[in-house]
Amino acid sequence: MSATDPVGNPGQDPRAQLGRLLEEDPADLYESAPMGYLSTLPDGRIVKVNRTFCAWTGRRADDLIGTRFQDLLSVGGRVFHETHLAPLLRMQGAVREIALDVVRVDGSLLPCLLNAVELRDESGAPLLVRATLFEATARRRYERELLAAQRAAEESEARSRVVQMVVSDLAAATTVHDVATVIVERSRAALGASGATLVLVDEGVAGDPDSVPALRAVHTEGLPPELLAALRDAANGQLALELAQGVRIVELDRRMRSVQPTVAAAMAGAGLSELVTVPVAADSRRLGVLILGLGDAPNGDLISLDEPGVVEPVGAADIELLSTLGRQAGQALERALLHEETARQAERAAFLLEAARLLAGAADVSETVERLAQLAVGTLADLCVIDLVTEQGLTRPAARHRDPQLQHLADEVRERHLTARRESHPSIRALREGQTQWVRMVRPEFLSSISSDERHAEVAQSLDLTSIVAVPLMAEGRRLGVVTICADRQRGSFTEADVEVAEQLALQVALVVAKAQRYELDVRTSHTLQANLLPPDPPPLPGLSTAVRYLPATYGAEVGGDFYDVVQLPDGQVALAVGDVVGHDITAAATMGQLNSVYRALLADRPTPSAVIDRLQASWSLLGMQRMATALFASLDAGTGQLRIASAGHPPPLLITAGHAEFLPVTPSRMLGAPPAPAPALEWAGVLPVGATLLLFTDGLVESRAADIDEGLAHLLAAAVDARTSDPDELCDRVLADLTGTHRADDIALLALTRVG
């Protein structure tokens, strides 16, 4: 091609060739234009069309002439033509870039953009419509791609916002219930689900192939209990396999109705067409599963831009988002579980400290077990039953329930004592084997097997028990009883930490019970010993009225070394004695009994009171007395009132006459058992007037931790005057009521004697 022939035809002038092309028939330009031309009458009938439009539609011009243009459009295009395009054209006279789909002869759609003008006559009446159509396939594809990209970006941003909100809310959640609430509410709202629940998996027993993990719904919204129960039963033994498959969509189809009819019926009853299961895990540890229920017309995407009622499947991006939420929930759950376990450990430690404090203050075995049962149902369990091994066999002194409205059932349980014949009962097994028995999941048939009769079985079923722990009470190699704690379904099954706390509590209780039993044995022994060591009530004495009282200390074994004695001698004399061996225990009581026996033996020789003291001092080491003692000895002639008194370190007696009281000036010698005095014991002599009362007492009456003996003596003096009585019994009662209380640090012995004539 030469420089002078730009169009490739040698020897021809380019300007001449261009002029020829411009002067050619414009009909060729119309027919071969790169867009479709057509002219229609006002009613839409085509009167002229170019070859380009014919080629696009696959029709001949003769087939198109006389056809209404709107009949070539898609259904939506026809509607748009009648409702929008035609009115606009009438009103404006022209329309531009109207998107329409033209139906080809093969039925496919040709996207087009239409420009049209309406030609009118001088009166304004429409004559002809001229239209130009541009193929918009590429443009339509580009617009769809652009919209899809925009929609994907919006959905991605929305998912990011969902994740951000969930992460933010989970960061503030401190308990398992808080985490469950966040993940259920956010996931349900994002998916537009009918309901949702978060189910936690309590691991089965390690090493037990038959153990099945327990499922616990922590928070549920919009899903009926029947569906949750059906899902729990369906997951029995298959949970690990189900969770290992990741996010799953379970449809309510023919296969579901065949394989899991119970679940299918529950889904249909709840109006659900699909279930979405999302594993909740942290570091490969499967903690639970999030279950979302979709209705019959679910909003398929997590963040949908479609009109309501449009059903779309859950896409890959949705599944990825659900997986992310499951992982975030798992991490938050792990933190919450750790936080709650730390709090529970602190509660358990505080519980054991409180148990030690309460048990330390218990007075006897009955109070000990009652305090334990009350404490256990306050924190550790819903029901606590305690059985003790006694001389009468296995008894049940305590049974307490957390709910006061169910205490009547616990009372029935208490009345039904265990027998060794019910070997399957966890309490009997714990007592027999000396090991903790833990029934992790209580089933109805198990309760029936350990019940004594039908009523017992009814009571056990009414308590709705789900877990039982029986711990033997063992101390010093002896099996003292068993503590049985139970949890109901609201509380949930016991954990290993709960069992450990129960065992630690049982250890504390066993030590306290053993100590209390020893104490009660000592008390019974001391009472028996005291009853045998103290002399009998004074015999009837002519001319005299007597009364005696003995009150042991409220601390220790309730037995002591105080004594009194009234002996009528053959010559009409009366020997009186009151004394106090140091201490208030069994040794003191034994010494008191020995001292009283020696004193009575000495009376055979009719010694004077001072001689009695001298002889006892001289023979104290020979008698093998283990404790020192104070004593006051007296002799009285009932006929004349002659009175002689000697004291071995003992408080002086009190003389009460006609509303006046005074301590007799008896000079005391050294205590019995102390190194002998260089001189004999001194003796006071006088007369007991008719109507006068002599009161002999031990120092427990006038001594206390809050006041010294001088204050006590003054108080006794005032009390004797205020009593205004010469009756020995009435005097003893009034003095004891005035000077003593519920708790006594020392033993008290009283001997009151009135000369009546």
TAKA-V423709 format. One record per pair of residues at least 12 apart in sequence whose C-alpha atoms are under 6 Angstrom apart, sorted by the first residue. I is the first residue (numbers start at 1). J is the second residue. D is the distance in whole Angstrom. If there is no record, write none. Layout:
BEGIN
{{I,J,D} {I,J,D}}
END
This chain:
BEGIN
{{31,50,5} {31,51,5} {35,133,6} {35,134,5} {36,52,5} {36,53,4} {36,132,6} {36,133,5} {37,49,6} {37,50,5} {37,131,6} {37,132,5} {38,131,5} {39,129,6} {39,130,4} {40,128,6} {40,129,5} {41,128,5} {42,128,6} {44,68,5} {44,69,5} {45,66,5} {45,67,5} {45,68,4} {46,65,5} {46,66,5} {46,67,6} {46,68,6} {47,65,5} {57,104,4} {57,105,6} {58,105,6} {72,102,6} {72,103,6} {73,101,6} {73,102,5} {73,103,6} {74,101,6} {74,103,6} {77,100,6} {93,117,6} {93,118,5} {94,116,5} {94,117,4} {95,115,6} {95,116,5} {96,115,4} {97,113,5} {97,114,5} {97,115,6} {98,113,5} {98,114,5} {99,112,6} {99,113,5} {100,112,5} {111,136,5} {111,137,5} {112,134,5} {112,135,5} {112,136,5} {113,133,6} {113,134,5} {114,132,6} {114,133,5} {115,131,6} {115,132,5} {116,130,6} {116,131,4} {117,129,6} {117,130,6} {174,336,5} {175,336,5} {176,333,6} {176,336,5} {180,198,6} {180,219,6} {184,196,6} {184,197,6} {190,302,5} {191,302,4} {192,299,6} {193,293,6} {193,294,5} {194,293,6} {194,294,5} {194,295,6} {195,221,5} {195,222,4} {195,223,5} {195,292,6} {195,293,5} {196,220,6} {196,221,5} {196,291,5} {196,292,4} {197,219,6} {197,220,4} {197,290,6} {197,291,5} {198,217,6} {198,218,6} {198,219,6} {198,289,6} {198,290,5} {199,216,5} {199,217,4} {199,218,6} {199,288,5} {199,289,5} {200,215,6} {200,216,5} {200,287,6} {200,288,4} {201,214,6} {201,215,5} {201,287,6} {201,288,5} {202,214,5} {227,266,5} {230,263,5} {243,279,6} {247,277,6} {247,278,5} {248,276,6} {248,277,5} {249,275,6} {249,276,5} {250,274,5} {250,275,5} {251,274,4} {252,273,5} {252,274,6} {271,295,6} {272,294,5} {272,295,4} {272,296,6} {273,294,6} {273,295,5} {273,296,5} {274,293,6} {274,294,5} {275,292,6} {275,293,5} {276,291,6} {276,292,5} {277,290,6} {277,291,5} {278,290,5} {279,326,6} {280,326,4} {280,327,6} {280,330,5} {281,327,6} {281,330,4} {282,330,5} {282,331,5} {297,309,6} {298,311,6} {299,311,6} {300,312,5} {300,313,5} {300,314,5} {301,314,6} {364,516,5} {365,513,6} {365,516,5} {370,398,6} {373,400,6} {377,402,5} {381,485,6} {381,486,6} {381,487,5} {382,401,6} {382,402,5} {382,486,6} {382,487,5} {383,400,6} {383,401,4} {383,485,6} {383,486,5} {384,399,6} {384,400,5} {384,484,6} {384,485,4} {385,398,6} {385,399,4} {385,484,5} {386,398,5} {386,482,6} {386,483,5} {387,481,5} {387,482,5} {388,480,6} {388,481,4} {389,480,5} {389,481,5} {396,414,6} {399,414,5} {425,450,5} {426,470,6} {427,470,5} {430,472,6} {431,472,5} {434,472,6} {436,470,6} {436,471,5} {437,469,6} {437,470,5} {438,468,6} {438,469,5} {439,467,6} {439,468,5} {440,467,5} {441,466,6} {441,467,5} {442,466,5} {442,467,5} {464,488,5} {465,487,6} {465,488,4} {466,487,6} {466,488,5} {466,489,5} {467,486,6} {467,487,5} {467,493,5} {468,485,6} {468,486,5} {469,484,6} {469,485,5} {470,483,6} {470,484,4} {471,483,5} {473,506,6} {473,510,5} {474,510,6} {475,510,6} {475,511,6} {522,557,6} {523,557,5} {526,559,5} {533,593,5} {538,566,6} {543,755,6} {543,756,5} {543,757,5} {544,754,6} {544,755,5} {544,756,6} {545,753,6} {545,754,5} {546,728,6} {546,752,6} {546,753,4} {547,728,5} {547,729,5} {547,751,6} {547,752,5} {548,750,5} {548,751,5} {549,749,6} {549,750,5} {550,748,6} {550,749,5} {551,747,6} {551,748,5} {552,747,4} {553,744,5} {553,745,5} {553,746,5} {553,747,5} {554,743,6} {554,744,5} {557,585,6} {559,584,6} {559,585,5} {560,584,4} {560,585,5} {560,588,6} {560,589,5} {561,580,5} {561,581,4} {561,584,6} {561,588,4} {561,589,4} {561,592,5} {562,579,6} {562,580,4} {562,581,6} {562,749,6} {563,578,6} {563,579,5} {564,577,5} {564,578,4} {565,577,5} {573,636,6} {573,637,5} {574,635,6} {574,636,5} {575,634,6} {575,635,5} {576,633,6} {576,634,5} {576,635,6} {577,632,6} {577,633,5} {578,631,6} {578,632,5} {579,630,6} {579,631,4} {580,629,5} {580,630,5} {581,629,4} {582,628,6} {582,629,6} {609,633,5} {609,634,5} {609,645,6} {609,646,5} {610,646,5} {610,681,5} {610,683,6} {617,672,6} {620,673,6} {628,672,6} {628,673,5} {629,671,6} {629,672,5} {630,648,5} {630,649,5} {630,650,5} {630,671,5} {631,648,5} {631,650,5} {632,646,6} {632,647,4} {632,650,6} {633,645,6} {633,646,6} {641,687,5} {641,688,5} {642,686,6} {642,687,5} {643,685,6} {643,686,5} {643,687,5} {644,684,6} {644,685,4} {645,683,6} {645,684,5} {646,683,5} {647,668,5} {648,668,5} {648,669,5} {648,670,5} {648,671,5} {649,668,5} {649,669,6} {649,670,5} {649,671,5} {652,664,6} {652,666,6} {653,695,6} {653,696,5} {654,694,6} {654,695,5} {655,693,6} {655,694,5} {656,692,6} {656,693,5} {657,692,5} {659,721,6} {666,684,6} {669,681,6} {690,755,5} {690,756,6} {690,757,6} {691,755,5} {691,756,5} {692,754,6} {692,755,6} {693,753,5} {693,754,4} {694,752,6} {694,753,5} {695,751,6} {695,752,4} {696,750,6} {696,751,5} {697,749,6} {697,750,5} {698,748,6} {698,749,5} {700,746,5} {700,747,5} {700,748,5} {701,748,6} {719,735,6} {728,752,5}}
END
